[in-house]
Amino acid sequence: EWEEEHKDTVEKARGLEESPTSSKDSIKQCNQGKYNFWFEEERSKSGVETLILRVDIPKHLSTSLIDVDIHPNHVVVVIKNKILRLRLPVEVMLRGAIARRSAASGNLELVMPKMNPK
């Protein structure tokens, strides 16, 4: 039951992204689930600068109810049928981007290498 609703919400979110009028400036941010989130920037030991998005998700929520879609200028996360769509402060590379979840806190962490680090 939840899986079907989640699948429908993911398809709806994807449909909005793929509209011919979508551009960097037309991305409308939304946080339907009112999730706490924050951005951080880090430099790895190898010198790669990354943008990290952390989202506070309930610890006991099944990972199967979370869908992540990363784009160079924005990110869309569907969490239990609620859409979190955010513009990114910098352009990121899709190659090397990682989505992981903390077993201790349940937080979702998106680690994305920056396109043009300054």
N, C-alpha and C positions, 0 to 999 in steps of 0.2 A: 504494500500500500504506500508506504513512505517512499519506496524506491521509484514507483511510477510517478508520483508527484514531483520528486526530485528530478527525474529524467525530463519531465515536461518543462520544469523551470529552467533547466540547463539548456534545453532546445530553444526556449523563448529568449534566454539571454544571448545565445549564439546568433539567433535571427536578428536581434537588434544590432549586434556588432557588425554583421555582414551587409547591412543596408548600404546602398550606393552612396548615400549622403554622409556616411560616418567618416570623420577625419579627426585629427588630434584635437581641434578646437570644439568639435561637436560632441565629444564624449561627455555625457552627463553623469556626474558622480552620484552614487546613492548608497545608502547603508540601511537596507530594509530591516535587518536584524539588530540594528543599533549596537554593533560589535565595537569594542574598543580596539584601536589599531594605532600603530606608530611606525615611523620610518627611522632607520639608522643607517649610517654609512661606515664602512670598514675597509681597511686595506689588508689584504692577505700577506703572508710572509713572502710570497712570490711577487708582490707588488701590484696585484690585480685589485682595482677599486670596485667595491660592490655596494649596491643599494639593498637593504634588508627591510622587508615589510613583515611586521609581526602582528598577528591578529589573535585576540583573546577569545578562544572558543571553549565552550564547556568541555571539561576533561573526559566525560563519559559519552560524548557524542561519537557515534560510529564514523570512522574515516570514510566509509562508503557513501556517506551523505555530504561529502565535501568534494567540490569540483573546482579546479584552478585552471584559468586560461590567462597566460601572460602574453602581452603584446609589447612592442617597443616603447609605447607611450602611456599605456594603461594596463590595468590588471582587473580581471573579473573573477570573483570567488563566489560560488553558490554554496551556501551552508544551510542545509535542511530547508530547502525551498526559499531561502532569503538571499537576495543578491547584494553583494558588496562590490561596487564598481568604483575604482579610484584612478585618477590621472596620476602618473608618476612624475616626481619633480625633475627627473633627468631621463634621457633616453637610455634604454638598456638593451643588451644583446640577449637574444633568446637562447643561443647556444651557450651552454654552461649554467643556465638558470636551474635552480633546485627548489623544490617544494618539499618541506619536511614538517613533521609534527612532533612536538615534545611529549614523551611518554609521561613525564612528571606533571606538567602543567596542562597539557592538552593544546597549548598554543600552536598556531600554524605559523611557520616561518618560510618566507619566500626570499631566497638569496639570488640576486640578479646582478651579473657583471655590468658595469657601466659601459656605454657605447664610446663616449669620448670623455674620459676622466680628465678633470682639470686640476 
